[in-house]
Each structure stands twice: as C-alpha cells, then as structure tokens.
Amino acid sequence: VSEFTPSTSPAMRLPAEFHVKCRGSLELGYLK
C-alpha cells in the first residue's frame, strides 16, 4: 500500500499530527 510508504510526506505528517492530538487528549484525561 503506497499510503504506508515512509517516502510520502502526507503519510509522515499525518501520524505526527495524530500523535500530538492523542498526547493532548491523554493530558486532558489525566487532568480530570
């Protein structure tokens, strides 16, 4: 699958943004 190839910029940018959002959600969850 070409979407999972590390050579594609969008494929690398997506996990980065997702990681930041996931990290933010975890922090909010711990604060509650």
C-alpha positions as CSV (number, residue, x, y, z in Angstrom):
1,V,0.0,0.0,0.0
2,S,1.5,3.3,-1.1
3,E,-0.1,5.2,1.8
4,F,2.1,3.4,4.3
5,T,5.4,4.1,2.5
6,P,7.6,6.4,4.6
7,S,8.7,8.2,1.4
8,T,5.3,10.0,1.2
9,S,5.2,13.3,3.1
10,P,1.5,13.2,3.9
11,A,1.9,9.8,5.4
12,M,4.6,11.1,7.7
13,R,2.8,14.3,8.5
14,L,-0.5,12.6,9.5
15,P,0.9,10.4,12.3
16,A,2.8,13.4,13.7
17,E,-0.5,15.5,14.0
18,F,-2.3,12.4,15.3
19,H,0.4,11.9,18.0
20,V,0.1,15.5,19.1
21,K,-3.7,15.3,19.4
22,C,-3.5,11.9,21.1
23,R,-1.0,13.3,23.6
24,G,-3.2,16.3,24.3
25,S,-6.2,14.0,24.9
26,L,-4.1,11.9,27.3
27,E,-3.1,15.0,29.2
28,L,-6.7,16.2,29.5
29,G,-7.7,12.8,30.6
30,Y,-5.1,12.8,33.4
31,L,-6.1,16.3,34.5
32,K,-9.7,15.2,35.0
